[in-house]
Amino acid sequence: MTTQQDGMKELNKVLKDADIAILTTINAEGQLVSRPLAVQKAEFDGDLWFFTDDPSPKADEIRANPQVNVSISSGKGYVSIAGTASLTKDPATINELWSASVEPWFENGKDDPSVALIKVDADTAEYWTLDSPKIVSAFKIAKGLVTGERADPGKNDVVDL
């Protein structure tokens, strides 16, 4: 059985190499809406951070229904995080997370009045990590197809946060 500490280690293994996440919100019609957002580099402690424009449809959806899902993949595996999102325009947090890669998205830089952060407070995270390089994992999957045996390229578990 995986401990929470082991689970967090596996989550961070995937997240540290991730650049883009897919954030899924629920719109006013009850439909799921997904869009890519840049992952802000911070050690995962149960919270994820993303820059966004506010006002925007995404910000409106979060205010109306803060339940979200974040999907992330990297060369180390995959993560699906269910949680509660909130918006903040806290200057100290914006300054702390600001980087040159965010600059092109906001005409007036970090002082742009539309700059906001989405904070996702994770409830649960499910991960699938690869135990070996991608080519070896692909071979294990292909072997499973040929032999009919279940492929086992890595670890999978749910972490309650």
MDAnalysis code that builds the backbone (N, CA, C; Angstrom):
import MDAnalysis as mda
import numpy as np

u = mda.Universe.empty(483, n_residues=161, atom_resindex=np.repeat(np.arange(161), 3), trajectory=True)
u.add_TopologyAttr("name", ["N", "CA", "C"] * 161)
u.add_TopologyAttr("resid", np.arange(1, 162))
u.add_TopologyAttr("resname", ["MET", "THR", "THR", "GLN", "GLN", "ASP", "GLY", "MET", "LYS", "GLU", "LEU", "ASN", "LYS", "VAL", "LEU", "LYS", "ASP", "ALA", "ASP", "ILE", "ALA", "ILE", "LEU", "THR", "THR", "ILE", "ASN", "ALA", "GLU", "GLY", "GLN", "LEU", "VAL", "SER", "ARG", "PRO", "LEU", "ALA", "VAL", "GLN", "LYS", "ALA", "GLU", "PHE", "ASP", "GLY", "ASP", "LEU", "TRP", "PHE", "PHE", "THR", "ASP", "ASP", "PRO", "SER", "PRO", "LYS", "ALA", "ASP", "GLU", "ILE", "ARG", "ALA", "ASN", "PRO", "GLN", "VAL", "ASN", "VAL", "SER", "ILE", "SER", "SER", "GLY", "LYS", "GLY", "TYR", "VAL", "SER", "ILE", "ALA", "GLY", "THR", "ALA", "SER", "LEU", "THR", "LYS", "ASP", "PRO", "ALA", "THR", "ILE", "ASN", "GLU", "LEU", "TRP", "SER", "ALA", "SER", "VAL", "GLU", "PRO", "TRP", "PHE", "GLU", "ASN", "GLY", "LYS", "ASP", "ASP", "PRO", "SER", "VAL", "ALA", "LEU", "ILE", "LYS", "VAL", "ASP", "ALA", "ASP", "THR", "ALA", "GLU", "TYR", "TRP", "THR", "LEU", "ASP", "SER", "PRO", "LYS", "ILE", "VAL", "SER", "ALA", "PHE", "LYS", "ILE", "ALA", "LYS", "GLY", "LEU", "VAL", "THR", "GLY", "GLU", "ARG", "ALA", "ASP", "PRO", "GLY", "LYS", "ASN", "ASP", "VAL", "VAL", "ASP", "LEU"])
u.atoms.positions = np.array([
    [0.838, -1.186, 0.000],
    [0.000, 0.000, 0.000],
    [0.884, 1.252, 0.000],
    [0.515, 2.209, -0.804],
    [1.285, 3.444, -0.926],
    [0.927, 4.409, 0.203],
    [1.943, 4.957, 0.856],
    [1.700, 5.966, 1.879],
    [1.483, 7.311, 1.192],
    [0.931, 8.275, 1.930],
    [0.743, 9.602, 1.350],
    [2.087, 10.213, 0.947],
    [3.119, 9.979, 1.754],
    [4.446, 10.514, 1.436],
    [4.968, 9.903, 0.130],
    [4.788, 8.589, -0.048],
    [5.200, 7.932, -1.291],
    [4.394, 8.469, -2.465],
    [3.090, 8.666, -2.252],
    [2.219, 9.196, -3.297],
    [2.641, 10.594, -3.714],
    [2.974, 11.445, -2.749],
    [3.419, 12.805, -3.061],
    [4.730, 12.766, -3.852],
    [5.607, 11.824, -3.521],
    [6.863, 11.694, -4.250],
    [6.580, 11.331, -5.718],
    [5.641, 10.416, -5.949],
    [5.289, 10.026, -7.313],
    [4.631, 11.194, -8.059],
    [3.746, 11.928, -7.382],
    [3.105, 13.090, -8.010],
    [4.144, 14.122, -8.418],
    [5.065, 14.431, -7.521],
    [6.095, 15.426, -7.821],
    [7.032, 14.962, -8.934],
    [7.225, 13.643, -9.060],
    [8.051, 13.111, -10.143],
    [7.461, 13.513, -11.499],
    [6.140, 13.415, -11.636],
    [5.472, 13.793, -12.885],
    [5.414, 15.310, -13.020],
    [5.015, 15.997, -11.955],
    [4.760, 17.436, -12.021],
    [6.005, 18.273, -12.257],
    [7.159, 17.842, -11.756],
    [8.363, 18.676, -11.890],
    [8.791, 18.841, -13.338],
    [8.435, 17.892, -14.211],
    [8.805, 17.987, -15.628],
    [7.661, 18.477, -16.507],
    [6.530, 18.824, -15.913],
    [5.357, 19.227, -16.691],
    [5.410, 20.714, -17.023],
    [5.013, 21.045, -18.242],
    [4.947, 22.440, -18.664],
    [3.503, 22.916, -18.813],
    [2.642, 22.037, -19.323],
    [1.257, 22.394, -19.622],
    [0.307, 21.441, -18.906],
    [-0.759, 21.993, -18.379],
    [-1.829, 21.202, -17.767],
    [-3.122, 21.501, -18.518],
    [-4.072, 20.607, -18.423],
    [-5.398, 20.837, -18.976],
    [-6.339, 21.042, -17.793],
    [-6.897, 22.244, -17.694],
    [-7.842, 22.591, -16.625],
    [-9.255, 22.408, -17.171],
    [-10.077, 21.637, -16.464],
    [-11.462, 21.420, -16.866],
    [-12.385, 22.064, -15.837],
    [-13.257, 22.941, -16.340],
    [-14.256, 23.620, -15.520],
    [-15.642, 23.215, -16.020],
    [-16.671, 23.709, -15.344],
    [-18.059, 23.448, -15.752],
    [-18.693, 24.787, -16.107],
    [-19.242, 24.884, -17.345],
    [-19.824, 26.156, -17.762],
    [-21.270, 26.298, -17.271],
    [-21.907, 27.405, -17.607],
    [-23.258, 27.710, -17.129],
    [-24.298, 26.700, -17.606],
    [-24.014, 26.021, -18.723],
    [-24.935, 25.011, -19.247],
    [-24.646, 23.624, -18.668],
    [-23.685, 23.518, -17.765],
    [-23.338, 22.242, -17.147],
    [-22.392, 21.394, -17.985],
    [-21.823, 21.979, -19.037],
    [-20.891, 21.252, -19.894],
    [-19.465, 21.392, -19.378],
    [-18.679, 20.352, -19.588],
    [-17.265, 20.401, -19.230],
    [-16.509, 21.179, -20.297],
    [-15.631, 22.076, -19.845],
    [-14.819, 22.889, -20.749],
    [-13.362, 22.729, -20.315],
    [-12.502, 22.330, -21.265],
    [-11.087, 22.123, -20.949],
    [-10.223, 23.063, -21.766],
    [-9.145, 23.527, -21.145],
    [-8.202, 24.380, -21.853],
    [-6.811, 24.214, -21.257],
    [-5.773, 24.414, -22.108],
    [-4.401, 24.283, -21.624],
    [-3.956, 25.527, -20.861],
    [-3.206, 25.310, -19.815],
    [-2.614, 26.398, -19.031],
    [-1.190, 26.006, -18.656],
    [-0.323, 26.993, -18.564],
    [1.064, 26.735, -18.171],
    [1.132, 26.422, -16.680],
    [1.854, 25.368, -16.359],
    [2.062, 24.967, -14.966],
    [3.083, 25.912, -14.351],
    [2.753, 26.511, -13.222],
    [3.686, 27.393, -12.521],
    [4.591, 26.541, -11.650],
    [5.871, 26.743, -11.780],
    [6.845, 25.898, -11.091],
    [6.873, 26.213, -9.601],
    [6.317, 25.301, -8.866],
    [6.346, 25.356, -7.405],
    [6.241, 23.915, -6.938],
    [6.902, 23.568, -5.872],
    [6.815, 22.214, -5.335],
    [5.355, 21.923, -5.010],
    [4.857, 20.793, -5.498],
    [3.456, 20.455, -5.273],
    [3.253, 20.052, -3.816],
    [2.386, 20.807, -3.134],
    [2.071, 20.530, -1.728],
    [0.574, 20.312, -1.548],
    [-0.129, 20.112, -2.660],
    [-1.583, 19.982, -2.630],
    [-2.262, 21.125, -3.361],
    [-1.491, 22.138, -3.746],
    [-2.026, 23.277, -4.493],
    [-1.311, 23.393, -5.835],
    [-2.084, 23.755, -6.863],
    [-1.532, 24.090, -8.175],
    [-1.894, 25.537, -8.466],
    [-1.035, 26.213, -9.216],
    [-1.257, 27.623, -9.540],
    [-1.162, 27.833, -11.047],
    [-2.054, 28.682, -11.578],
    [-2.062, 29.027, -12.992],
    [-2.384, 30.511, -13.140],
    [-1.723, 31.192, -14.069],
    [-2.090, 32.565, -14.387],
    [-3.281, 32.549, -15.333],
    [-4.139, 33.556, -15.207],
    [-5.292, 33.694, -16.091],
    [-5.682, 35.155, -16.192],
    [-6.545, 35.438, -17.153],
    [-7.173, 36.758, -17.257],
    [-8.436, 36.758, -16.407],
    [-8.685, 37.861, -15.768],
    [-9.950, 38.061, -15.057],
    [-10.335, 39.519, -15.256],
    [-11.370, 39.765, -16.030],
    [-12.480, 38.869, -16.361],
    [-12.161, 37.950, -17.543],
    [-12.803, 36.751, -17.523],
    [-12.738, 35.777, -18.612],
    [-13.815, 34.722, -18.351],
    [-14.219, 33.987, -19.384],
    [-15.194, 32.907, -19.163],
    [-14.698, 31.893, -18.133],
    [-13.402, 31.588, -18.167],
    [-12.831, 30.629, -17.216],
    [-13.002, 31.114, -15.785],
    [-12.736, 32.386, -15.552],
    [-12.884, 32.959, -14.209],
    [-14.344, 32.926, -13.777],
    [-15.249, 33.250, -14.692],
    [-16.682, 33.201, -14.377],
    [-17.120, 31.783, -14.016],
    [-16.611, 30.790, -14.761],
    [-16.976, 29.392, -14.492],
    [-16.491, 28.954, -13.118],
    [-15.292, 29.368, -12.744],
    [-14.745, 29.005, -11.431],
    [-15.563, 29.645, -10.311],
    [-15.962, 30.894, -10.483],
    [-16.784, 31.550, -9.462],
    [-18.134, 30.849, -9.305],
    [-18.725, 30.415, -10.418],
    [-20.052, 29.790, -10.386],
    [-19.992, 28.349, -9.871],
    [-18.924, 27.629, -10.198],
    [-18.782, 26.239, -9.774],
    [-17.288, 25.938, -9.643],
    [-16.752, 25.989, -8.435],
    [-15.301, 25.878, -8.256],
    [-14.731, 24.457, -8.383],
    [-15.585, 23.449, -8.608],
    [-15.068, 22.085, -8.759],
    [-14.398, 21.938, -10.119],
    [-13.126, 21.556, -10.125],
    [-12.351, 21.453, -11.359],
    [-11.559, 20.149, -11.383],
    [-11.025, 19.853, -12.564],
    [-10.089, 18.751, -12.726],
    [-8.892, 19.292, -13.494],
    [-7.712, 18.838, -13.128],
    [-6.487, 19.215, -13.819],
    [-5.798, 17.932, -14.261],
    [-5.513, 17.829, -15.560],
    [-4.798, 16.678, -16.118],
    [-3.430, 17.137, -16.581],
    [-2.419, 16.353, -16.239],
    [-1.044, 16.720, -16.566],
    [-0.296, 15.484, -17.035],
    [0.515, 15.662, -18.074],
    [1.401, 14.575, -18.480],
    [2.806, 15.127, -18.660],
    [3.760, 14.264, -18.431],
    [5.156, 14.596, -18.678],
    [5.834, 13.296, -19.084],
    [7.109, 13.358, -19.326],
    [7.852, 12.157, -19.683],
    [7.894, 11.126, -18.571],
    [7.466, 11.515, -17.382],
    [7.504, 10.609, -16.225],
    [6.168, 9.931, -15.948],
    [5.077, 10.397, -16.597],
    [3.780, 9.775, -16.360],
    [2.643, 10.764, -16.496],
    [1.550, 10.462, -15.803],
    [0.312, 11.229, -15.926],
    [-0.297, 11.451, -14.547],
    [-0.986, 12.604, -14.394],
    [-1.656, 12.928, -13.137],
    [-3.022, 13.513, -13.459],
    [-4.025, 13.119, -12.677],
    [-5.360, 13.711, -12.749],
    [-5.706, 14.190, -11.344],
    [-5.939, 15.491, -11.206],
    [-6.190, 16.095, -9.898],
    [-7.597, 16.665, -9.860],
    [-8.387, 16.232, -8.887],
    [-9.718, 16.796, -8.659],
    [-9.602, 17.734, -7.468],
    [-10.186, 18.930, -7.617],
    [-10.067, 19.879, -6.524],
    [-11.002, 21.055, -6.647],
    [-10.770, 22.033, -5.792],
    [-11.577, 23.239, -5.731],
    [-10.700, 24.419, -6.137],
    [-11.198, 25.179, -7.119],
    [-10.437, 26.321, -7.622],
    [-10.928, 27.619, -6.997],
    [-10.020, 28.561, -6.883],
    [-10.365, 29.913, -6.450],
    [-9.488, 30.881, -7.234],
    [-9.906, 32.138, -7.248],
    [-9.174, 33.185, -7.963],
    [-8.600, 34.181, -6.972],
    [-7.412, 34.671, -7.278],
    [-6.819, 35.706, -6.447],
    [-6.057, 36.693, -7.323],
    [-6.014, 37.916, -6.867],
    [-5.197, 38.949, -7.507],
    [-4.172, 39.481, -6.506],
    [-3.787, 38.640, -5.557],
    [-2.833, 39.013, -4.528],
    [-1.482, 39.367, -5.157],
    [-1.057, 40.640, -5.033],
    [0.193, 41.080, -5.673],
    [1.421, 40.290, -5.224],
    [1.484, 39.908, -3.957],
    [2.658, 39.185, -3.457],
    [2.774, 37.808, -4.116],
    [1.648, 37.112, -4.263],
    [1.668, 35.782, -4.886],
    [1.940, 35.904, -6.383],
    [1.334, 36.903, -7.027],
    [1.609, 37.138, -8.454],
    [3.099, 37.398, -8.652],
    [3.683, 38.245, -7.824],
    [5.106, 38.559, -7.921],
    [5.966, 37.317, -7.699],
    [5.597, 36.501, -6.728],
    [6.357, 35.289, -6.408],
    [6.356, 34.299, -7.576],
    [5.215, 34.148, -8.260],
    [5.092, 33.155, -9.328],
    [5.389, 33.705, -10.718],
    [5.520, 35.026, -10.848],
    [5.726, 35.648, -12.153],
    [7.052, 35.184, -12.766],
    [7.027, 34.948, -14.086],
    [8.245, 34.582, -14.801],
    [8.184, 35.185, -16.202],
    [9.311, 35.157, -16.897],
    [9.366, 35.717, -18.242],
    [8.384, 35.032, -19.190],
    [8.072, 33.762, -18.946],
    [7.148, 33.036, -19.825],
    [5.702, 33.521, -19.691],
    [5.383, 34.211, -18.611],
    [4.028, 34.726, -18.396],
    [3.863, 36.093, -19.078],
    [4.943, 36.827, -19.163],
    [4.948, 38.218, -19.662],
    [4.164, 38.417, -20.973],
    [4.355, 37.579, -21.996],
    [3.672, 37.828, -23.274],
    [2.145, 37.762, -23.206],
    [1.604, 37.163, -22.172],
    [0.154, 36.998, -22.068],
    [-0.550, 38.229, -21.513],
    [0.222, 39.146, -20.936],
    [-0.380, 40.314, -20.296],
    [0.299, 41.579, -20.803],
    [-0.460, 42.414, -21.495],
    [0.054, 43.599, -22.178],
    [0.848, 44.516, -21.257],
    [0.377, 44.695, -20.038],
    [1.037, 45.609, -19.100],
    [1.832, 44.881, -18.014],
    [2.281, 43.647, -18.318],
    [3.082, 42.895, -17.358],
    [2.298, 42.523, -16.112],
    [3.009, 42.298, -15.040],
    [2.344, 41.834, -13.813],
    [1.461, 42.899, -13.169],
    [1.584, 44.144, -13.632],
    [0.715, 45.204, -13.115],
    [-0.576, 45.345, -13.920],
    [-0.729, 44.518, -14.940],
    [-1.951, 44.531, -15.748],
    [-3.133, 44.225, -14.832],
    [-4.194, 45.029, -14.865],
    [-5.329, 44.794, -13.972],
    [-6.075, 43.478, -14.226],
    [-5.836, 42.848, -15.383],
    [-6.515, 41.576, -15.655],
    [-5.736, 40.358, -15.143],
    [-4.528, 40.566, -14.629],
    [-3.731, 39.436, -14.130],
    [-4.378, 38.852, -12.883],
    [-4.600, 37.549, -12.937],
    [-5.132, 36.828, -11.779],
    [-4.477, 35.456, -11.726],
    [-4.592, 34.832, -10.588],
    [-4.106, 33.470, -10.411],
    [-5.277, 32.558, -10.080],
    [-5.236, 31.381, -10.658],
    [-6.148, 30.309, -10.256],
    [-5.363, 29.430, -9.303],
    [-5.927, 29.213, -8.136],
    [-5.336, 28.282, -7.174],
    [-6.253, 27.058, -7.138],
    [-5.694, 25.896, -7.406],
    [-6.461, 24.657, -7.304],
    [-6.008, 23.944, -6.041],
    [-6.927, 23.837, -5.100],
    [-6.696, 23.118, -3.849],
    [-7.126, 21.682, -4.102],
    [-6.146, 20.786, -4.239],
    [-6.421, 19.405, -4.615],
    [-7.112, 18.630, -3.496],
    [-8.142, 17.881, -3.888],
    [-8.807, 16.958, -2.961],
    [-8.202, 15.565, -3.103],
    [-8.088, 15.109, -4.354],
    [-7.468, 13.813, -4.647],
    [-6.617, 13.959, -5.900],
    [-5.632, 13.095, -6.007],
    [-4.789, 13.051, -7.202],
    [-4.537, 11.592, -7.541],
    [-4.802, 11.241, -8.789],
    [-4.473, 9.895, -9.248],
    [-3.288, 10.022, -10.189],
    [-2.313, 9.128, -10.026],
    [-1.130, 9.191, -10.877],
    [-0.872, 7.837, -11.525],
    [-0.230, 7.931, -12.664],
    [0.279, 6.772, -13.373],
    [1.712, 7.139, -13.717],
    [2.689, 6.522, -13.053],
    [4.085, 6.843, -13.323],
    [4.753, 5.666, -14.011],
    [5.740, 5.998, -14.830],
    [6.474, 4.992, -15.571],
    [7.686, 4.570, -14.762],
    [7.866, 3.237, -14.637],
    [9.013, 2.711, -13.897],
    [10.284, 2.706, -14.726],
    [10.131, 2.786, -16.040],
    [11.281, 2.718, -16.922],
    [11.145, 3.761, -18.017],
    [12.184, 3.940, -18.813],
    [12.084, 4.898, -19.910],
    [10.910, 4.573, -20.832],
    [10.436, 5.597, -21.557],
    [9.264, 5.433, -22.427],
    [9.405, 4.263, -23.390],
    [10.563, 4.072, -23.972],
    [10.749, 3.011, -24.949],
    [10.577, 1.641, -24.301],
    [11.071, 1.479, -23.066],
    [10.920, 0.210, -22.350],
    [9.456, 0.011, -21.971],
    [8.776, 1.082, -21.525],
    [7.354, 0.998, -21.193],
    [6.540, 0.625, -22.429],
    [6.876, 1.223, -23.566],
    [6.179, 0.888, -24.816],
    [6.393, -0.579, -25.160],
    [7.605, -1.081, -24.946],
    [7.893, -2.496, -25.201],
    [7.043, -3.389, -24.293],
    [6.932, -3.034, -23.006],
    [6.114, -3.822, -22.073],
    [4.660, -3.868, -22.516],
    [4.153, -2.752, -23.014],
    [2.771, -2.699, -23.494],
    [2.630, -3.563, -24.745],
    [3.574, -3.434, -25.672],
    [3.537, -4.235, -26.898],
    [3.637, -5.722, -26.571],
    [4.490, -6.072, -25.623],
    [4.627, -7.471, -25.203],
    [3.294, -7.990, -24.668],
    [2.605, -7.154, -23.896],
    [1.295, -7.543, -23.374],
    [0.292, -7.795, -24.494],
    [0.357, -6.988, -25.545],
    [-0.536, -7.185, -26.693],
    [-0.268, -8.512, -27.372],
    [1.014, -8.870, -27.515],
    [1.395, -10.100, -28.212],
    [1.097, -11.332, -27.360],
    [1.430, -11.261, -26.067],
    [1.283, -12.438, -25.198],
    [-0.088, -12.561, -24.564],
    [-0.853, -11.473, -24.571],
    [-2.154, -11.490, -23.907],
    [-2.058, -11.263, -22.415],
    [-0.844, -11.061, -21.901],
    [-0.651, -10.781, -20.478],
    [-0.860, -9.300, -20.217],
    [-1.269, -8.990, -19.001],
    [-1.491, -7.595, -18.623],
    [-0.171, -6.835, -18.614],
    [-0.153, -5.703, -19.286],
    [1.039, -4.857, -19.295],
    [1.166, -4.152, -17.951],
    [2.383, -4.018, -17.462],
    [2.621, -3.339, -16.194],
    [3.797, -2.390, -16.337],
    [3.549, -1.228, -17.017],
    [4.655, -0.314, -17.258],
    [5.025, 0.584, -16.080],
    [4.213, 0.602, -15.005],
    [4.525, 1.518, -13.915],
    [3.581, 1.417, -12.745],
    [3.475, 2.514, -11.970],
    [2.668, 2.557, -10.755],
    [1.403, 3.373, -10.992],
    [0.340, 3.009, -10.291],
    [-0.933, 3.749, -10.337],
    [-1.527, 3.730, -8.944],
    [-1.944, 4.918, -8.452],
    [-2.600, 4.986, -7.151],
    [-3.308, 6.317, -7.020],
    [-4.188, 6.401, -6.041],
    [-4.906, 7.633, -5.721],
    [-4.370, 8.147, -4.383],
    [-4.107, 9.449, -4.316],
    [-3.618, 10.076, -3.095],
    [-4.693, 11.048, -2.617],
    [-5.181, 10.854, -1.393],
    [-6.112, 11.815, -0.785],
    [-5.299, 12.944, -0.199],
    [-5.668, 14.170, -0.546],
    [-4.863, 15.317, -0.114],
    [-5.578, 16.185, 0.890],
])
